[in-house]
Amino acid sequence: MGYVSLNLDELREQRANYPLRHPFQHQIESFAALNKTFRSNSGKTGSGILALPTGAGKTFTSVKWLIDHVIPNNIRIL
């Protein structure tokens, strides 16, 4: 199978009317733990592991937290 060209702007427009996903309670608790562990005003760099069971939403939890707390502060993400 060859490469497929996608128009990302068009795909985003198609999904603009999708309902927003709301985090579950365990994800809200994970956000609080991430906030406590990675205080952006401490001046220190840090690392950690987000450990949740299979299917609990690790990707959603980590990406939402990064979008809400890291990217607005112009912090690099690897």
C-alpha positions as CSV (number, residue, x, y, z in Angstrom):
1,M,0.0,0.0,0.0
2,G,1.3,3.5,-0.9
3,Y,1.2,6.7,1.0
4,V,-2.1,8.6,1.3
5,S,-2.3,12.4,1.3
6,L,-4.5,13.8,4.0
7,N,-5.9,17.4,4.2
8,L,-5.6,18.0,8.0
9,D,-7.5,21.3,7.8
10,E,-10.4,19.5,6.2
11,L,-10.3,16.7,8.7
12,R,-10.3,19.2,11.6
13,E,-13.3,21.0,10.1
14,Q,-15.2,17.7,9.9
15,R,-14.5,16.9,13.5
16,A,-15.2,20.5,14.8
17,N,-18.7,19.5,15.8
18,Y,-17.7,16.4,17.8
19,P,-18.6,16.6,21.4
20,L,-15.6,17.4,23.7
21,R,-14.3,14.5,25.8
22,H,-14.5,14.9,29.5
23,P,-12.0,13.2,31.8
24,F,-13.0,10.5,34.2
25,Q,-12.4,10.9,38.0
26,H,-9.2,8.9,37.9
27,Q,-7.9,11.1,35.1
28,I,-8.8,14.3,37.2
29,E,-6.8,12.8,40.1
30,S,-3.9,12.1,37.7
31,F,-4.0,15.8,36.6
32,A,-3.7,16.8,40.3
33,A,-0.8,14.4,40.8
34,L,1.0,15.7,37.7
35,N,0.5,19.3,38.9
36,K,1.9,18.4,42.3
37,T,4.9,16.5,40.8
38,F,5.8,19.1,38.1
39,R,5.4,22.5,39.5
40,S,6.4,24.8,36.7
41,N,7.5,27.6,39.0
42,S,10.1,25.5,40.8
43,G,12.8,26.1,38.2
44,K,13.8,22.4,38.2
45,T,13.4,20.0,35.3
46,G,11.8,16.7,36.1
47,S,10.6,13.4,34.8
48,G,8.1,10.8,35.8
49,I,5.9,8.0,34.7
50,L,2.2,8.1,34.3
51,A,1.0,4.6,35.3
52,L,-2.6,3.7,34.7
53,P,-4.2,0.3,33.8
54,T,-4.7,-0.7,30.2
55,G,-7.5,1.3,28.7
56,A,-7.6,3.9,31.4
57,G,-6.6,6.7,29.1
58,K,-2.9,7.3,29.6
59,T,-2.6,9.0,26.2
60,F,-5.6,11.3,26.7
61,T,-4.5,12.1,30.3
62,S,-0.9,12.9,29.4
63,V,-1.7,14.9,26.2
64,K,-4.5,16.9,27.8
65,W,-2.2,17.8,30.8
66,L,0.6,18.8,28.5
67,I,-1.7,21.0,26.4
68,D,-3.2,22.6,29.5
69,H,0.0,23.1,31.6
70,V,3.2,22.7,29.6
71,I,2.7,24.1,26.1
72,P,1.2,27.4,27.3
73,N,4.4,28.0,29.3
74,N,6.6,27.5,26.2
75,I,8.3,24.4,27.8
76,R,9.8,21.9,25.4
77,I,8.4,18.4,25.2
78,L,10.4,15.4,24.1
